[in-house]
Amino acid sequence: MPHLPDEIVSEILSPALKVPEELFSDTSEPSPFANFTPSTSSYLLVCKDWLRVGTPLLYNVVVLRSKAQANALAVFVQKNPEFGRFIKKLRVEGGFGQSMHAILKAAPNITDLFLSLRIWSSDNTSGLCKGLPLVNPNRVIVVDQYWGVHTLENKQNEALRKTLISCVQSWSNLRVFGFPYGHSNSRAQELSDALSQSQVHTVQLNECFYDIPPFIHTLCRASSLKSLQFREVFRVERLKSTIEGNAQLRKVAQLPKHTKPEAIAEPDIAPSLNPHFVPMECATEEVRECVWKRVLFFAMYVEELRSPEFPRRPSESHPSRLALLRVSRYFYRLGLPHLYDCVVVKSRNANSIRRLLKRRPQLGSFVLRIFANYSGTTWGTVGEEEVSKAIISLCHYARHLQVLELAPVDFAEARQTSVEVLELSSRNAGRTLERLSISIEPDGILPQSMGLFTPLRELSIGGERLQCAPDLALPPESFPSLEVLRLRTDTSGVLLGLFADLKLGSLRTFSLPPTIPDKNTLSRFFAAHGEKLLHLIAHRVGHLPNLSECPNVLAIEILRDCNPGKLIADRPHPSLAKIIVSGMSAALSTIKLDTATFPALREIQIRCLEWPATTETYDSLTTPPIYFSAHLEYPQCRREISMCKIIPFAESLLEQNIKVTSWEGKPWVPRLKIVTKRPGKVVTKKRKAT
């Protein structure tokens, strides 16, 4: 098979191996390279042709984020000096010790250099200080951390800044400089003084500006300066007036252009030659209605409104739907069901819903989904009563209801509802309802009509001190389609006992209530349904049964902090592959997972965990995520990886083929490490005198 020319292979590999310019020059925090991505060097292992052509592309842009990476590159270019000449762009996000001197010495062709002045005292910039005079870049981008009193003042930082200021004045090829400061301070003034004596043509101001600080006037004194580019400004008119009043600024200043998004060009449609043309005139009435109903379904964005979080108020992207109903009587008849497809009941619209249904009860047949406003802040005592009456009216008239959510399924605080709602929905829509979430008022009596929910697939139900009706005797075949069962609260144990006596042939997911009133009833439930379950949800590990009773469960979710090492099984569990926890309630060093009991376990997800994004630096100013628990051994902000205690725990589990994932589902991937070999010590023991 003939080989492709090197030029074609290079064009094929370039998109995969090259680092985009917008990422290389990105000055945001955290770095765009903070998240782990698979190494692109694997492309070079395909064949010798790809290795030969792809190597210059791979080393064209180099990004260094840790000492281990810098050490590895330094050793490589020292042994293979020709590879150092391939480096054209170098991004250094730290100090990284003496290795940087070897890298810069071996890379004389660097044209673009990215430097970080966010240097901590534990870092070492001696290699950078020695190596920077050895290169002569065309473009230099600098980032620094300077917010009020939160500055990095140490010897390493100061040495690097002094070296940079000296080099800026001596670099003869320097044409573009990325300036890191947005307001006046001593560092900005020192750097601008150096730039005013350099050969720079363009200064890119990467921070946001509220006014024109004094160092800007210093920059304008540079004889070679042609352009002063503001990336982001605040109070544009004020800055414009200041610039217009200064002759030097007027020549070089370039404010960002805030262009409006281009309007979508509407196609030019020629008028019909037949003014009496009727679309689909030859089609049957049934076909025409089917097509226009589908068109109106998308035009009235029915699918979006089926989510309770979607805003109900008209906007530019989603205008009022009433205009479509006013086009013609035909559109009104076909579009009216879409208008009432989903109803969100709030205290401010509850009375209007009741009046409308009383006047036009036929509209109830169009309602397929009912959601209640969960927020307790918008419901007063009067508001609750109004909403309750509106929901009862809707359940009375909605004969084709599919979804009824009166309580959030995530176990958040929910308003309690009358048992009348449960009875009306079961009698009027029991043959159509597929999803029901409800929290019943205290001392409610469960009705006999509960057995009418035939197609129900997902049920979230709960209540305080619930009771069964005297004649309540559900047939064992009740709820034949139920796949997901969530018991919100069950203080009396009535619900647990009720479902323990049913067959529930389709049940796959079960969520235990926060408190278990009767462990015997719980054991009876798992004895009846344990083998069907694939997903278990509990508030505490102690609520879970012996997992040998649920041999087919694939995932377990614990809603509170726990120790997953306390999961119990009498014999090796063949199926459990994933454990989801809110956080760890015990010290990580004390958590011991019995992998012999759970040989199929492959993942532990921690919902409050976010992997640290930095390797060598410590950003103490980043606001800690609100979902971090105070007692967890996780970083409270973006600490360096070496300080994060969860990482050794994750790496120890990786040796057992178990991944630890964050709230996003991202697993931890071990980074390159520096291994120092210590010479062995010979220990000699003195013989005791006899």
C-alpha positions as CSV (number, residue, x, y, z in Angstrom):
1,M,0.0,0.0,0.0
2,P,1.5,3.4,-1.0
3,H,2.4,5.8,1.7
4,L,0.8,9.3,1.9
5,P,3.1,12.3,1.3
6,D,4.4,13.9,4.5
7,E,2.5,17.1,3.7
8,I,-0.9,15.3,3.7
9,V,-0.1,13.4,6.9
10,S,0.9,16.7,8.5
11,E,-2.5,18.3,7.5
12,I,-4.3,15.2,9.0
13,L,-2.4,15.3,12.3
14,S,-2.4,19.1,12.8
15,P,-5.9,19.5,14.2
16,A,-5.3,16.7,16.7
17,L,-1.7,17.7,17.8
18,K,-1.7,21.5,17.8
19,V,-2.9,23.6,20.8
20,P,-5.4,26.3,19.7
21,E,-4.2,29.9,19.9
22,E,-7.2,30.9,22.1
23,L,-6.2,28.3,24.7
24,F,-2.5,29.1,24.7
25,S,-3.1,32.8,25.3
26,D,-6.0,32.3,27.7
27,T,-5.3,34.3,30.9
28,S,-8.3,33.2,32.9
29,E,-8.2,31.4,36.3
30,P,-8.2,28.5,36.6
31,S,-6.1,27.7,33.6
32,P,-7.9,26.1,30.6
33,F,-5.3,23.3,30.8
34,A,-6.3,22.5,34.4
35,N,-8.6,19.6,33.5
36,F,-7.0,16.4,32.5
37,T,-7.3,15.3,28.9
38,P,-5.7,12.2,27.3
39,S,-2.3,12.8,25.9
40,T,-2.2,13.5,22.1
41,S,1.2,11.8,22.0
42,S,-0.6,8.5,21.4
43,Y,-1.1,9.5,17.8
44,L,2.7,9.2,17.3
45,L,2.5,5.5,18.2
46,V,0.4,4.6,15.1
47,C,3.3,4.1,12.7
48,K,6.8,5.4,11.9
49,D,5.5,7.9,9.4
50,W,3.1,9.5,11.9
51,L,6.0,9.5,14.4
52,R,8.3,11.3,12.0
53,V,5.7,13.9,10.8
54,G,3.9,14.3,14.1
55,T,6.9,14.9,16.4
56,P,7.5,18.6,15.2
57,L,3.8,19.2,15.5
58,L,3.6,17.8,19.1
59,Y,6.5,19.9,20.3
60,N,5.4,23.1,18.4
61,V,3.4,24.2,21.5
62,V,4.5,23.1,24.9
63,V,2.4,23.7,28.1
64,L,4.1,23.1,31.5
65,R,2.0,22.9,34.6
66,S,4.1,20.8,37.1
67,K,7.6,20.2,38.1
68,A,7.4,16.6,37.0
69,Q,6.5,17.7,33.4
70,A,9.3,20.2,33.4
71,N,11.8,17.6,34.6
72,A,10.7,15.1,32.0
73,L,11.0,17.6,29.2
74,A,14.4,18.9,30.4
75,V,15.8,15.3,30.5
76,F,14.4,14.7,27.0
77,V,15.8,17.8,25.3
78,Q,19.2,17.3,26.9
79,K,19.4,13.8,25.4
80,N,17.8,14.9,22.1
81,P,18.8,18.5,21.4
82,E,17.2,18.6,18.0
83,F,13.7,18.3,19.6
84,G,14.2,21.5,21.5
85,R,14.4,23.4,18.2
86,F,10.8,22.4,17.4
87,I,9.4,24.4,20.3
88,K,7.9,27.6,19.0
89,K,5.4,28.4,21.8
90,L,6.0,27.8,25.5
91,R,3.5,28.3,28.3
92,V,4.9,28.1,31.8
93,E,2.4,28.1,34.7
94,G,4.9,28.1,37.5
95,G,8.6,28.2,38.4
96,F,9.6,24.5,38.2
97,G,13.2,24.9,39.3
98,Q,16.4,24.3,37.4
99,S,14.7,22.3,34.7
100,M,13.5,25.5,33.0
101,H,17.1,26.6,32.4
102,A,17.8,23.4,30.5
103,I,14.5,23.7,28.5
104,L,15.0,27.4,27.5
105,K,18.7,26.7,26.6
106,A,17.6,23.9,24.3
107,A,14.8,25.9,22.7
108,P,16.3,28.9,20.8
109,N,13.4,29.2,18.3
110,I,10.7,30.2,20.8
111,T,8.5,33.0,19.4
112,D,5.7,33.0,21.9
113,L,6.2,32.9,25.7
114,F,3.5,32.7,28.4
115,L,4.7,33.4,31.9
116,S,2.9,33.3,35.3
117,L,3.9,35.5,38.2
118,R,1.6,33.6,40.5
119,I,4.7,32.1,42.2
120,W,4.6,30.9,45.8
121,S,7.6,30.8,48.1
122,S,7.7,27.0,47.9
123,D,8.4,27.2,44.1
124,N,11.8,27.8,42.6
125,T,12.3,30.3,39.7
126,S,16.1,30.1,39.5
127,G,15.9,28.1,36.2
128,L,13.6,30.7,34.6
129,C,15.8,33.6,35.7
130,K,18.8,32.0,34.1
131,G,17.0,30.8,31.0
132,L,14.9,33.9,30.0
133,P,17.9,35.9,28.7
134,L,18.7,33.0,26.4
135,V,15.6,33.4,24.3
136,N,14.3,36.3,22.2
137,P,10.5,35.9,21.7
138,N,8.2,37.9,19.5
139,R,5.3,37.8,21.9
140,V,5.2,37.6,25.7
141,I,2.0,37.1,27.7
142,V,2.2,37.6,31.5
143,V,-0.4,36.8,34.2
144,D,-0.2,37.9,37.8
145,Q,-2.3,37.8,41.0
146,Y,-2.8,41.2,42.4
147,W,-6.1,41.9,44.2
148,G,-5.8,44.4,47.0
149,V,-3.9,42.9,50.0
150,H,-3.9,39.4,48.5
151,T,-0.5,39.7,46.7
152,L,2.3,37.1,46.3
153,E,5.4,38.7,47.8
154,N,8.4,36.4,48.2
155,K,11.9,36.1,47.0
156,Q,11.1,33.7,44.1
157,N,8.4,36.0,42.8
158,E,10.5,39.1,43.1
159,A,13.5,37.4,41.3
160,L,11.3,36.4,38.4
161,R,9.8,39.9,38.1
162,K,13.2,41.6,38.1
163,T,14.5,39.2,35.5
164,L,11.4,39.8,33.3
165,I,11.8,43.6,33.5
166,S,15.4,43.3,32.5
167,C,14.7,41.0,29.6
168,V,11.8,43.1,28.3
169,Q,14.3,45.9,27.7
170,S,16.8,43.6,26.0
171,W,14.6,41.4,23.8
172,S,15.1,42.9,20.4
173,N,12.4,40.7,18.7
174,L,9.7,41.7,21.2
175,R,6.7,43.0,19.3
176,V,3.5,42.0,21.3
177,F,3.2,42.0,25.1
178,G,0.2,40.8,27.2
179,F,-0.1,43.2,30.1
180,P,-1.4,41.6,33.3
181,Y,-2.7,44.5,35.4
182,G,-5.9,46.5,35.2
183,H,-5.4,49.2,37.9
184,S,-2.5,51.2,39.2
185,N,0.1,49.5,41.5
186,S,3.8,49.3,41.9
187,R,4.2,46.2,39.8
188,A,2.2,47.7,36.9
189,Q,4.4,50.9,37.1
190,E,7.6,49.0,37.1
191,L,6.6,46.8,34.1
192,S,5.2,49.8,32.1
193,D,8.6,51.7,32.7
194,A,10.4,48.7,31.2
195,L,8.0,48.5,28.2
196,S,8.4,52.2,27.5
197,Q,12.1,51.5,26.8
198,S,11.5,48.3,24.7
199,Q,10.9,47.6,21.1
200,V,7.2,46.6,21.6
201,H,4.7,47.4,19.0
202,T,1.4,46.2,20.6
203,V,0.4,46.0,24.2
204,Q,-2.6,43.9,24.9
205,L,-4.4,44.9,28.2
206,N,-5.9,41.7,29.4
207,E,-7.7,43.0,32.5
208,C,-10.9,45.1,32.8
209,F,-10.4,48.8,33.0
210,Y,-12.7,51.4,34.7
211,D,-10.6,54.4,34.0
212,I,-7.1,55.3,32.6
213,P,-4.5,54.6,35.3
214,P,-1.2,56.4,35.3
215,F,0.8,53.5,33.9
216,I,-1.1,53.8,30.7
217,H,0.5,57.2,30.0
218,T,3.9,55.6,30.8
219,L,3.2,52.9,28.1
220,C,2.3,55.6,25.6
221,R,5.8,57.0,25.9
222,A,7.3,54.0,24.1
223,S,8.6,55.3,20.8
224,S,7.8,52.0,19.0
225,L,4.3,51.6,20.3
226,K,1.6,51.5,17.6
227,S,-1.4,49.9,19.3
228,L,-2.7,49.8,22.9
229,Q,-5.5,47.2,22.9
230,F,-8.1,47.1,25.6
231,R,-9.8,43.7,25.9
232,E,-12.5,44.7,28.4
233,V,-13.7,48.1,29.7
234,F,-16.3,49.4,32.0
235,R,-17.9,52.8,31.6
236,V,-17.1,53.0,27.9
237,E,-18.2,56.6,27.4
238,R,-16.1,57.8,30.3
239,L,-13.0,56.1,28.8
240,K,-13.7,57.4,25.4
241,S,-13.9,61.0,26.6
242,T,-10.5,60.5,28.4
243,I,-8.9,59.1,25.3
244,E,-10.2,61.8,23.1
245,G,-8.7,64.4,25.4
246,N,-5.2,62.9,25.1
247,A,-3.3,63.1,21.9
248,Q,-1.0,60.1,22.6
249,L,-3.8,57.9,23.7
250,R,-5.9,58.9,20.7
251,K,-3.3,57.5,18.3
252,V,-2.7,54.1,19.9
253,A,-5.8,53.2,22.0
254,Q,-8.2,50.6,20.6
255,L,-11.3,49.9,22.6
256,P,-13.2,46.6,22.2
257,K,-15.9,46.5,19.6
258,H,-19.2,45.5,21.1
259,T,-21.0,44.2,18.0
260,K,-24.6,43.2,18.1
261,P,-25.4,39.7,16.9
262,E,-26.4,39.6,13.3
263,A,-30.0,39.1,12.7
264,I,-31.0,35.9,11.1
265,A,-31.6,36.6,7.4
266,E,-35.1,35.6,6.4
267,P,-35.3,33.8,3.1
268,D,-36.9,35.7,0.2
269,I,-40.1,33.8,-0.6
270,A,-41.6,34.7,-3.9
271,P,-45.4,35.3,-3.7
272,S,-47.5,32.5,-4.9
273,L,-48.7,32.7,-8.5
274,N,-52.1,31.3,-7.3
275,P,-53.6,33.7,-4.7
276,H,-56.1,31.0,-3.8
277,F,-53.5,28.4,-3.0
278,V,-54.4,26.2,0.0
279,P,-51.6,24.0,1.5
280,M,-52.2,20.3,1.3
281,E,-55.5,20.9,-0.5
282,C,-55.4,17.5,-2.1
283,A,-54.7,15.7,1.3
284,T,-57.4,14.3,3.5
285,E,-58.6,16.3,6.5
286,E,-57.0,13.8,8.8
287,V,-53.6,14.2,7.2
288,R,-53.9,18.0,7.3
289,E,-54.8,18.1,10.9
290,C,-51.9,15.7,11.8
291,V,-49.4,17.8,10.0
292,W,-50.6,21.2,11.4
293,K,-50.8,19.8,14.9
294,R,-47.2,18.8,14.7
295,V,-46.2,22.2,13.3
296,L,-48.0,24.0,16.1
297,F,-46.4,21.7,18.7
298,F,-43.0,23.0,17.8
299,A,-44.1,26.6,17.1
300,M,-45.7,26.8,20.6
301,Y,-42.6,25.2,22.2
302,V,-44.7,22.6,24.1
303,E,-41.8,20.3,24.8
304,E,-39.8,23.1,26.6
305,L,-42.8,24.1,28.7
306,R,-43.2,20.6,30.0
307,S,-40.3,21.4,32.3
308,P,-41.4,23.2,35.4
309,E,-38.2,25.2,35.4
310,F,-38.8,26.7,32.0
311,P,-39.9,30.4,32.3
312,R,-43.6,31.0,31.6
313,R,-43.3,34.7,30.7
314,P,-42.9,35.5,26.9
315,S,-39.4,36.6,25.8
316,E,-37.7,37.4,22.5
317,S,-36.7,33.8,21.9
318,H,-40.1,32.4,23.1
319,P,-42.8,35.0,22.3
320,S,-46.5,34.7,23.4
321,R,-48.2,31.7,21.9
322,L,-51.6,33.4,21.7
323,A,-50.7,35.1,18.4
324,L,-50.7,31.7,16.7
325,L,-54.2,30.9,18.0
326,R,-55.5,34.2,16.5
327,V,-54.4,33.3,12.9
328,S,-57.6,31.5,12.1
329,R,-60.3,29.4,13.7
330,Y,-58.5,26.4,12.3
331,F,-55.3,27.2,14.1
332,Y,-57.3,28.0,17.2
333,R,-59.0,24.6,17.3
334,L,-55.7,22.7,16.7
335,G,-53.5,24.9,18.9
336,L,-55.8,25.2,22.0
337,P,-54.8,21.7,23.4
338,H,-51.1,22.8,23.2
339,L,-51.8,25.9,25.2
340,Y,-53.1,23.9,28.2
341,D,-50.8,20.9,27.8
342,C,-48.8,21.8,30.9
343,V,-50.1,23.8,33.9
344,V,-48.0,25.2,36.7
345,V,-50.1,26.1,39.7
346,K,-49.0,29.1,41.7
347,S,-50.6,31.2,44.4
348,R,-51.0,34.1,42.0
349,N,-52.8,32.1,39.2
350,A,-54.7,29.6,41.3
351,N,-58.0,31.6,41.4
352,S,-57.9,32.3,37.7
353,I,-57.4,28.5,37.0
354,R,-60.5,27.6,39.1
355,R,-62.7,30.3,37.5
356,L,-61.6,29.2,34.0
357,L,-62.3,25.5,34.6
358,K,-65.7,26.4,36.1
359,R,-66.6,28.4,33.1
360,R,-65.1,26.0,30.5
361,P,-64.7,22.6,32.0
362,Q,-63.9,21.0,28.6
363,L,-60.4,22.6,28.8
364,G,-59.5,20.1,31.5
365,S,-59.3,17.3,28.9
366,F,-56.3,19.2,27.3
367,V,-54.3,19.2,30.5
368,L,-51.6,16.4,30.4
369,R,-49.1,17.7,33.1
370,I,-49.7,19.5,36.4
371,F,-46.8,21.0,38.4
372,A,-47.1,22.9,41.7
373,N,-44.8,25.7,42.8
374,Y,-42.6,24.1,45.4
375,S,-41.2,27.3,46.8
376,G,-42.5,27.9,50.3
377,T,-41.6,31.6,50.0
378,T,-44.5,32.2,47.6
379,W,-47.1,30.3,49.5
380,G,-48.7,31.9,52.5
381,T,-51.5,30.3,54.5
382,V,-54.0,31.8,52.1
383,G,-51.8,30.9,49.1
384,E,-51.7,27.2,50.1
385,E,-55.5,27.0,50.3
386,E,-55.9,28.6,46.9
387,V,-53.3,26.3,45.3
388,S,-54.9,23.3,46.9
389,K,-58.3,24.1,45.6
390,A,-56.9,24.8,42.1
391,I,-55.2,21.4,42.1
392,I,-58.4,19.7,43.2
393,S,-60.3,21.4,40.3
394,L,-57.6,20.3,37.8
395,C,-57.6,16.7,39.0
396,H,-61.4,16.7,38.8
397,Y,-61.5,17.9,35.1
398,A,-58.2,16.4,33.8
399,R,-59.2,13.1,32.4
400,H,-56.1,12.4,30.4
401,L,-53.5,13.5,32.9
402,Q,-50.0,11.9,32.5
403,V,-47.8,13.7,35.1
404,L,-48.8,15.1,38.5
405,E,-45.9,16.5,40.5
406,L,-47.0,18.3,43.7
407,A,-43.7,17.6,45.5
408,P,-40.1,17.7,44.2
409,V,-38.7,14.2,43.7
410,D,-35.3,15.2,45.2
411,F,-36.7,15.0,48.8
412,A,-36.6,18.7,49.3
413,E,-39.2,20.3,51.6
414,A,-42.6,20.0,50.0
415,R,-46.1,21.3,50.7
416,Q,-48.6,18.6,51.9
417,T,-51.7,17.9,49.9
418,S,-55.1,16.7,50.7
419,V,-55.9,13.0,50.2
420,E,-58.8,14.2,47.9
421,V,-56.2,15.0,45.3
422,L,-54.9,11.4,45.4
423,E,-58.4,10.0,45.1
424,L,-59.5,12.3,42.3
425,S,-56.3,11.7,40.3
426,S,-56.7,7.9,40.7
427,R,-60.4,7.8,39.7
428,N,-60.3,10.3,36.9
429,A,-56.8,9.7,35.4
430,G,-55.7,6.4,36.9
431,R,-55.6,4.8,33.4
432,T,-53.4,7.5,31.9
433,L,-51.1,8.8,34.8
434,E,-47.5,7.8,34.4
435,R,-45.7,9.9,37.0
436,L,-47.0,11.0,40.4
437,S,-45.1,12.9,43.2
438,I,-47.2,13.8,46.2
439,S,-46.8,14.5,49.9
440,I,-50.1,13.7,51.8
441,E,-51.3,15.8,54.8
442,P,-50.8,14.3,58.3
443,D,-53.2,11.6,59.5
444,G,-54.4,11.1,55.9
445,I,-56.4,7.9,55.1
446,L,-55.2,6.1,51.9
447,P,-58.2,5.4,49.6
448,Q,-59.2,2.2,48.0
449,S,-58.9,3.9,44.6
450,M,-55.1,3.7,44.8
451,G,-55.3,0.4,43.0
452,L,-56.5,2.1,39.8
453,F,-53.1,3.4,38.8
454,T,-52.5,1.0,36.1
455,P,-49.8,2.6,33.8
456,L,-48.0,4.4,36.6
457,R,-44.3,4.1,36.2
458,E,-42.8,6.4,38.8
459,L,-44.3,7.1,42.2
460,S,-43.0,9.4,44.9
461,I,-45.3,9.4,48.0
462,G,-45.1,10.1,51.7
463,G,-46.9,11.5,54.7
464,E,-47.0,11.7,58.5
465,R,-49.0,9.1,60.4
466,L,-50.8,7.8,57.4
467,Q,-53.6,5.3,57.8
468,C,-55.3,2.8,55.6
469,A,-59.1,3.0,54.8
470,P,-61.0,0.2,56.5
471,D,-61.9,-1.4,53.2
472,L,-58.4,-0.9,51.7
473,A,-57.3,-4.2,50.3
474,L,-55.3,-3.7,47.1
475,P,-55.1,-6.6,44.7
476,P,-51.6,-8.2,44.5
477,E,-51.5,-7.2,40.8
478,S,-51.8,-3.4,41.6
479,F,-49.2,-1.1,40.1
480,P,-48.2,-3.5,37.4
481,S,-46.0,-0.9,35.5
482,L,-44.3,0.7,38.5
483,E,-40.6,1.0,37.9
484,V,-39.5,3.7,40.4
485,L,-40.8,3.9,44.0
486,R,-39.8,6.7,46.3
487,L,-41.1,6.8,49.9
488,R,-40.6,10.4,51.0
489,T,-41.8,9.9,54.6
490,D,-43.5,6.9,56.2
491,T,-43.6,7.4,60.0
492,S,-46.4,4.9,60.5
493,G,-44.9,2.2,58.2
494,V,-48.2,1.9,56.3
495,L,-46.8,2.6,52.8
496,L,-43.9,0.1,53.3
497,G,-46.3,-2.6,54.4
498,L,-48.8,-1.8,51.6
499,F,-46.2,-2.2,48.9
500,A,-44.6,-5.2,50.6
501,D,-47.8,-7.2,49.9
502,L,-47.9,-6.4,46.2
503,K,-46.2,-8.2,43.3
504,L,-44.7,-5.1,41.7
505,G,-43.3,-7.1,38.8
506,S,-41.7,-4.0,37.1
507,L,-40.0,-2.5,40.1
508,R,-36.3,-1.6,39.5
509,T,-35.6,1.5,41.7
510,F,-36.5,1.9,45.4
511,S,-35.8,4.9,47.7
512,L,-36.1,4.2,51.4
513,P,-37.8,6.9,53.7
514,P,-35.6,9.0,55.9
515,T,-36.7,7.1,59.0
516,I,-37.5,3.3,59.3
517,P,-40.3,2.8,61.8
518,D,-40.5,-1.0,61.5
519,K,-37.5,-3.0,60.5
520,N,-39.6,-6.2,60.2
521,T,-41.7,-4.6,57.6
522,L,-38.6,-3.5,55.7
523,S,-37.2,-7.0,55.8
524,R,-40.5,-8.2,54.4
525,F,-40.4,-5.7,51.6
526,F,-36.9,-6.8,50.6
527,A,-37.7,-10.4,50.9
528,A,-40.6,-9.8,48.4
529,H,-38.8,-7.4,46.0
530,G,-35.1,-7.5,46.7
531,E,-34.2,-9.6,43.6
532,K,-35.9,-7.2,41.2
533,L,-34.1,-4.1,42.4
534,L,-31.3,-2.6,40.3
535,H,-30.9,0.8,42.1
536,L,-31.2,1.5,45.8
537,I,-31.4,4.9,47.4
538,A,-31.1,5.5,51.2
539,H,-30.4,8.3,53.6
540,R,-28.0,6.3,55.7
541,V,-25.9,3.2,55.2
542,G,-27.6,1.6,58.3
543,H,-31.0,1.7,56.5
544,L,-29.8,-0.6,53.8
545,P,-30.5,-4.3,54.1
546,N,-28.0,-7.0,53.9
547,L,-27.1,-6.7,50.2
548,S,-27.3,-10.5,49.7
549,E,-31.1,-9.9,49.7
550,C,-30.6,-7.7,46.6
551,P,-28.3,-9.8,44.4
552,N,-29.0,-7.9,41.2
553,V,-28.6,-4.3,42.4
554,L,-26.1,-2.3,40.2
555,A,-25.9,1.0,42.0
556,I,-26.4,2.3,45.6
557,E,-27.0,5.9,46.4
558,I,-26.6,7.4,49.9
559,L,-28.1,10.8,50.3
560,R,-26.0,11.8,53.4
561,D,-22.3,11.5,54.4
562,C,-21.4,8.0,55.1
563,N,-18.6,5.4,55.2
564,P,-19.1,3.1,52.2
565,G,-16.9,0.5,53.9
566,K,-19.9,-0.4,56.1
567,L,-21.9,-2.0,53.4
568,I,-22.8,-5.5,54.4
569,A,-23.2,-8.7,52.4
570,D,-23.1,-12.3,53.6
571,R,-21.5,-13.5,50.4
572,P,-19.7,-11.9,47.4
573,H,-22.1,-9.6,45.6
574,P,-21.9,-10.3,41.9
575,S,-23.5,-7.1,40.6
576,L,-22.8,-3.9,42.6
577,A,-20.8,-1.7,40.3
578,K,-21.3,1.9,41.6
579,I,-21.7,3.6,44.9
580,I,-22.9,7.3,45.1
581,V,-22.4,9.2,48.3
582,S,-22.8,12.8,49.4
583,G,-19.5,12.7,51.3
584,M,-17.4,10.6,53.6
585,S,-18.3,10.6,57.3
586,A,-15.0,9.0,58.4
587,A,-11.4,9.8,57.8
588,L,-10.3,8.6,54.4
589,S,-7.4,6.6,55.9
590,T,-9.9,4.5,57.9
591,I,-12.3,3.6,55.1
592,K,-11.7,0.1,54.0
593,L,-13.6,-1.4,51.1
594,D,-14.0,-5.1,51.0
595,T,-13.3,-5.7,47.4
596,A,-13.6,-9.5,47.9
597,T,-17.2,-9.0,49.0
598,F,-17.9,-6.6,46.1
599,P,-15.8,-7.8,43.2
600,A,-17.9,-6.0,40.5
601,L,-17.4,-2.5,42.1
602,R,-15.9,-0.1,39.6
603,E,-16.9,3.4,40.7
604,I,-17.4,5.6,43.8
605,Q,-19.0,8.9,43.1
606,I,-18.7,11.7,45.7
607,R,-21.3,14.4,45.0
608,C,-19.6,17.2,47.0
609,L,-16.2,16.6,45.4
610,E,-14.5,18.8,42.9
611,W,-11.0,17.8,41.8
612,P,-8.3,20.4,42.4
613,A,-7.4,22.3,39.2
614,T,-3.9,23.4,40.0
615,T,-0.7,21.4,40.4
616,E,2.0,23.7,41.7
617,T,0.1,26.9,42.7
618,Y,-2.4,27.6,45.4
619,D,-5.2,30.0,44.7
620,S,-6.4,31.1,48.1
621,L,-8.8,33.6,46.6
622,T,-11.1,31.2,44.8
623,T,-14.4,30.9,46.6
624,P,-14.9,27.4,47.9
625,P,-17.9,25.6,46.4
626,I,-20.9,25.6,48.6
627,Y,-21.4,21.8,48.3
628,F,-18.2,21.1,50.2
629,S,-18.9,19.7,53.7
630,A,-16.7,21.3,56.3
631,H,-15.6,18.1,57.9
632,L,-14.5,16.4,54.7
633,E,-10.9,15.8,53.8
634,Y,-11.3,17.5,50.5
635,P,-9.7,20.8,49.4
636,Q,-11.8,23.8,50.6
637,C,-10.5,25.7,47.6
638,R,-8.3,25.1,44.5
639,R,-5.3,23.8,46.4
640,E,-2.4,22.1,44.7
641,I,-2.8,18.5,44.0
642,S,-0.2,17.4,46.6
643,M,-2.3,18.9,49.4
644,C,-5.6,17.2,48.5
645,K,-6.0,14.2,50.8
646,I,-8.7,12.5,48.6
647,I,-6.2,11.9,45.8
648,P,-4.1,9.2,47.6
649,F,-7.4,7.6,48.5
650,A,-8.5,7.7,44.8
651,E,-5.1,6.4,43.6
652,S,-5.1,3.5,46.1
653,L,-8.5,2.5,44.8
654,L,-7.3,2.8,41.2
655,E,-4.9,0.0,41.9
656,Q,-8.0,-2.2,42.6
657,N,-9.6,-1.0,39.4
658,I,-12.1,1.3,41.2
659,K,-12.5,4.9,40.0
660,V,-13.4,7.8,42.4
661,T,-15.4,10.4,40.5
662,S,-16.4,13.9,41.2
663,W,-19.9,15.5,41.2
664,E,-19.6,15.8,37.4
665,G,-18.7,12.1,37.0
666,K,-15.0,12.9,36.2
667,P,-12.6,10.2,37.5
668,W,-9.3,11.1,38.9
669,V,-6.3,10.4,36.6
670,P,-2.9,10.2,38.2
671,R,-0.5,13.0,37.1
672,L,3.2,12.7,36.3
673,K,5.3,12.5,39.5
674,I,8.9,13.0,40.5
675,V,10.4,9.9,41.9
676,T,13.6,10.4,44.0
677,K,15.8,7.5,44.6
678,R,17.4,7.4,48.0
679,P,20.5,5.3,48.5
680,G,19.9,2.4,50.9
681,K,21.3,2.5,54.3
682,V,23.4,-0.3,55.6
683,V,22.5,-0.9,59.3
684,T,25.1,-2.8,61.4
685,K,24.4,-4.1,64.8
686,K,27.0,-4.4,67.5
687,R,27.4,-7.7,69.2
688,K,26.7,-7.8,72.9
689,A,29.7,-8.4,75.1
690,T,29.6,-11.8,76.8
